[in-house]
Amino acid sequence: MGVIISGFSNIGKSYITKNSNISSFDLDTTYFKKLPGSNWEEVYVECARGLSEIYDYVFITTYGEPLQIMNKRGIKYYLVYPERELKEEYKQRAISRGSDKDFTEGFFSRWDSHINDCERNSCPNKIVLKSGEYLSDVLERCK
């Protein structure tokens, strides 16, 4: 069974998936239609579980209902996010990788809210990245 990692934006999930020999899948929420009453969050969680039977690592969102569902069901996952003080470093990462300007401005205007959500999450398996660290630096800790 593979490991599910809830990874913050710009920690290097896509890099691992596209540029390494590590068996991984980046399960972006944009793959799902978020229509009222569609229960897309439940489907998303089930997809993550199913993919973890195929891949060594499945990377999922750090936002909203999917993590609450996983916590309620007792599904093991790791939550990986940066230290709060690293906002500018992560903004530069987003710019360097060519992220959309609207996404970048919106995401970083809500930086503290995103970090608060991670800190409040009841996941017992948290890894907080320090300056210069990426997911690849801590992947071995996710077992």
N, C-alpha and C positions, 0 to 999 in steps of 0.2 A: 504494500500500500504506500502510495506517495504521500508527500507532505503538502499541506495547503498553507500558503503564506498570503496573508492580507498585507499588501505592500503599498505604502504611501507613494504618491506621485514623484517621479524623478529619482527613485532609489536604484534603478537599473534593472527592473523586471524585463522590459523589452530587450535590453541589451543581452541579457543571459539567454533569452529565448531565441534571438536571432543570430548571436555571435559566439555560441559555445556549443560544446558537445553534450551539455547537460540536457537530459530529457525533461522538458518543461513546456507548459502551456500557459499563456497569458490570457486569462478569461476576462476580457473587457466587458463592462456592462452595456456598451453600445451595441453588442450583439443581440440584445433583448429589447423587445417592444414593451414600453412601459405604459400600457394602457390601463385606465382605471378598472379595477376588478380582475386584472389579468394574472395576479399572483406571480408576476415575473420573478420576484425575489425568491420564492420557493423553488421555482424552476432553476434559477441561477445556482442556488445552493445544491440542488440535486445534480446539476451539471458539474459543479466543482467536485462533488463526491465521486461521481462517475469517472471524471477525468483523472482523479487521483489513483484510480485503479490501473490506469494506462501509463501515466507520466510519473517521474520521480518527484517533480514539483509542479504545483498548480498555483499560479499567482492570481489573487482576487482583489476586489475593491476593499478600501478601508471605510467606505461610507454606508451609513444607513442600515436598513432592515436586514440585509443578508447576514451581517455579523450578529445581529440580535437573534436571528433564527438559529445560527450556528451555536451561539452561547446557550440558548434554550434547549437545544437538542444534545448538547454536550459533545459536539463535533470538535475535535482537536484541530487547532490552527495556530500559526504564529502571526503576531502583529508586529510589523517592522516599520518604524517611522523615525524621523530625525528629531534631534533636540530642537526645542522651540527657538533657540537663538540662531539657528541656521537658515532663517528665511532668505537672506540675501544670497547665500551660497546656492540654495535650491532654485531661486529665481534665475540665477545665472545658468544653472544646469538646464532649466526649461528653455531659456533663450538660445543656449548653445546647441540644443538638440533640434531647434527649429519649431518649437511649440507655437501654436496659433496665438496671436497677440491678445485676442479676446479671452481665450482660455487662461492665458498667463495672468492677465490683469484681474480677472474674476477670481481665480484660484488664490492668488496671493493677497487679495483684499480680504479673504476669509481665512488666512493662514492660522491665526490664533484659534478660531473656531474648529478648524480641522485638527489641530494639535490637541485641543481640549477634548474632542471626541475620542481620540486615541487614548489619551490619559485616563478618561472616565470608563473606557471599555473594560468589561470584567474578564477579558481574556487573560489567563494566567501565564501565557507564553509571549511576553513582550520583549522586543529587542529595540533599543533606542540607538540610532546611529549617531556617531560623533562626526565632527568636521572631517571631510575627505573620505569618509567611509561610504561604501556602496553595499547593496545586497550581496554581491559576490564575496565580500569580505567576511560576512557573517553566515553565509549559507550553511556551512558545516555545523553551526550551532542549532540549526533547525532539523532536529531528528525526532 
